[in-house]
Amino acid sequence: MIIVTGAAGFIGSCLVNKLNNKGIKDIILVDDFSNPIKNKNIEHKIYRQKINRNEFFKWFKENHRNIDFVFHIGARTDTTEFNVEIFNKLNLNYTKTMWNACIEYELPLIYASSAATYGLGELGYNDDHDIIEKLKPLNPYGNSKNEFDKWALKQEKQPYFWAGLKFFNVYGPNEYHKGRMASVIIHAFEQINKTGKVRLFKSHNPNYEDGKQLRDFIYIKDVVDVLYFLMKHKKDSGLYNLGTGKARAFLDLAKATFKSLHKPEKIEFIDTPLDIRDKYQYFTEANMNKLHSIGHTLPFYSLEEGIEEYVQGYLVGNNYY
């Protein structure tokens, strides 16, 4: 059996679908299943059992002999949440408990870290273990992820295989429930349908033109391909970036969304809100050399390819993956 935490969420539910597509159906879904919108992500998935995250470790203790692999994708991911105790409980301490359980039960573990650990990118975006202690995340969410990465690297005892994945800007189907925290693509899609235009943040940095702020956007299907690759690989433990390795402008994203909808471009620029302006990232780009060095050679979707498939294959029909 394979465990997937955060199984009703965006990345978790897409991972379950990937596993199903590979013929794997003996899956344990772990999450807080109280959100009916979020639960639509798993309506047509095939799995053995659903377990509430608060009851999981008791179940794990009793059933670990039947488990082959653990994907710990579940986390509180709201970057606008500033209650540190929530992150300590759901991100930091829960993951420590999972790590120690995987050591005790001799199980491999993949867990979700985040590119939010890199802060403003002062030290670059290299998944080098030597810089983890020096990183300065911009919010409690990023800090909780970095605190766990730091803790994991210090542990003398580790799962026989583990990987912490620093997800960059992931987009794609099954993020309908995320509201404000959903990708810019889904917000652009909704704006175009309602108003015929897209609103992007102005640049408040003289080095970047309006709309030319850059992010590493990665399509969800590439993300779950990497998760599956690492499950099969099961060696070369460590932290790994997971982006495309190619930064793209928000303007490119908006133009691709208009094109996918076959609608004329109309883009407006608005001031970046003051409460996030001093913490706004103007550039992120994953250094992907480490993942490539261990044998991952699958090509990633380009931004235009990913948006075209996402818009026409999923958003237009409100479909799920």
N, C-alpha and C positions, 0 to 999 in steps of 0.2 A: 504493500500500500504506500501511497504517496500523500504526504500532508501538505496542504496549501493554506496558510493563514492569509487573512484579508481576501478570502476567496470570493466574496460577493462584490469586492471593489473593482476598480478599473483594471489594474494590472493583474490582480489575482484571478479574476474571472476569465480574462483573455488567456492566461496561462492554463487554466482548467480546460478551455476549448482546444488549445494547442495539444495538450496531453490526450484529450479525447480523439483528436484527429490522428494521433499517433497510435491509437488503439488502446490507450491507457484509460481505464474506467474505474479502477480500484483506488479511489481518491477520497480523502477525508477533508471536508471543507470546514475551516475554522473562521469565525467572524462574529460580529454582533449583527444578528439577522433581524433587527427591529425596524429597519428602513425598507418599506415596501417598494420604493422606487429603485433602490440599490439591489433589492432581491431579484428584480427582473433580469439582472445580469446572469443569473444562474438558472433561470426557468427551464431552459432546454439543454442544460449540461447533464452529463452522466457521471454519477459519483456514488460512493457507498453510503456516506453518512455526513450529516451536518452537526457540528458541535459548537456551542457558544464559547467564545474565547475565555470567559471566566471559569468555565468547567473543563477546559482543555487539558491542563496539566495533570489533573486527576485521571482523566481518560488516558492520557499519554503514558502515565506510569503503569497502568493496567494493560495496555495494548502495544507497548513499544516493540515487542518481539515480532509483530507483524508488519512493522514499518520498514521501508527501504530508503526513503529520502524525505527531507524536510525543506520546503520552501517557506520561509518566514517573510511574507510580503506585507502582512498587516502592520499598520502604523497609523498614528494620528498625523496627517499630512498638511494641516491647515497652517499656512505661513502667517496668517493674521491672528492666530491664537497666541496670547502672551501669558497664559497660566502655565508656569513652568512645571507645576506638580502633575498636570495632565500628561506632559511629555515624559516626565520622569517615570510615571506609572506605565503608560502604554508603549512608549518607545524604548527607553533606556532599560528599566528594570525587567519588563516583560521579555526583552530580547536577551538579557543576561540569563534569565531563567531558562529560556529556550537553548541557549548556547551550552549551559551546564548540563541540561537534560540530554542533549545530543552527545556530549562527552560520555556521560554515564551509560547511555544506551548504545554507544558506538555507532552513531548515525551521521551521515553527511548533511551539511547545512548550507543553504544559500539564504542570505538575508538582504533586505532592502536598506542600503545606505542612500545617499542623495548627493547630487551636485551642489545642493544648498550648503554643504560643508565648506565649499571653497570661498564663501563670502564674496567680496568684490573681485576676487581673482588676483590679489596682490602677488601670490606665489605661483600663479599660473594654474593650469587645470591638468596636472600630472598626477596619476594614481600611484605616486611614489610613497612608500610607507614612511620615508624619512621626513616628509613635510607635514604629516598628519597632526603632530603636536603643535605646529605653528599656525594652523589654519584659524581664521576668525570668521565664523558664520555670522550672518546678519540678523538672525531671529532665533527664538527658542526652538523652533522645529529643526533648523539646521544644526543648532548646537547639540540637540539631543542625539542626532545622528552621528555627529563628530565625536561626542563623548563616548558613544558605544564603540566606534571604530578605534579610538585611542585605547579603551579598556581591552578590546579584543586583542590588539597587537601586543599588549603587555602580559597576556595570559600564558603561563607555562604550559597549562593543559589546554588543548584545542581539539575540536572535532577532527577526525582523520582527514576529512576534506571539508573546507569551508570557503565561501566566497561572499564578500560584501560588495554589492553593486551600487555604484554611484550613478543613479538615474539622472539624466539631463532632462530636457523639456519633452516629455512623452505626450503624444497625442494619438487619438484614434477612437474606435468604437468602445462603448460601455462606460463612457464618462458622463452620461446624462445626469447622474445624481450629484455631481460635484459642485454645481452652482458656480460661485465666484472662482473657485479653485480649478475649474475645468480649463482646458487648453484655450489659447487665443483663437484657434481655428473654429471651435464650436461657437465662441462668442461672435466671431466675424460672420459666420454663417447665419446666426440668428439676427444680427444687426442688418445684414443685407436683405434678408427676407422681410424684416419689419420696416426698414427705413430706406432701403436702396443704397445705403452707404456704410462705410466702416470708419470708426473713429480710432485713431492710434495716438499714443502719447508723443508729444513734442519732445525733442531732445533739449536737455538743459546742460549739455556738455558740448563745448565748442569743437571737439574732435569728431562729433557725429552729427550728420544732418538729420532732420526730422524723418522718422521711419527707418533710418539706417542703423538703429540699434540692433545688435547681433546676438542671436542665440543658437545653440545647437539643438535643433528640433529633431526628435527621433520617433518614427512611427511604431505603434505598439506591436505590430507583427514582427518587427525586427527585434524588439525587446524580448518577446517570448521565444523567438528562435535562439537567442543567446542563452536564455535560461535553460532551454532544452539541451543546447550544446554542452553547457557546463555540467548538467546532470549526468550526461553520458561521459564526459571527460574525466571528472572526479579526481583531478590532481592539480598541482600548481595553485595551492591555496593562497588567498590574499584578497586585497581590495582591487576592484576593477571599475574603471570608467565604463559607462554605457550611454554613449551618444553616437552620432554619425562620424564625428571628427571633422565636420565641416559647418562652420557658423553661417547662418543665413539671416537676412534682414527681415524685420517685421513687414516692411513694404513688399518684399517678395511673397511673404505669406498671404497678405491681403490680396495682391494681384492674382495669386494662384486660386484663391477662394472664389473671387469674381469669375475667373475663367472657368472653373469647375461648374459654376452655376449658369454659365453662358449669359452673364449680365455685364453691362458696362461698368467700368471702374469709377467709383466716386469715393475718395478718401479724404477725411478731415483730420486735423491734428488738434488735440486738446492738451492742456497743461497736465503734466504728471502730478498727481495729488501730493500735497505737501507732506503728508504723513509717511509717504514711501520714497519721496524724491531723493533724500540723502542716502538711501539704501538701494537705489535702483542700479541693477547690473546693465552695463552698456555692451558687454561682450562676454559670452561663454563659448567655449569650444573644447570638447573632450579630446585629450590625447589618447588615441586608441591603440597605441603601439603594443601595450602589454597584452591585451586580448588577442590581437593578431599574432603575437609571438608564440602563443600556446596553440595555435592552429585554427582559430576561427577565421574562415575565409569567405563566408557568405556575403554577398554584396548587400548594402542597405538601400532602402527606398530613397530616392531623391525627395526633396520637399514637395516638388510639384507632383510627383508620382503618388506620394502618400496622401496629399490633400485631395487629389482627384479621386482616389479609391475611397477615401473616408467620406467625402461629400456625396459622391454618386452612389456608392455601395451601402452607405449606412445612414448618414444624416438626412438625406432627402426622404427616405422611407422610414426614418426612425427605427432602423434595424439594429440588431445586436450581433456581436461576434461570438 
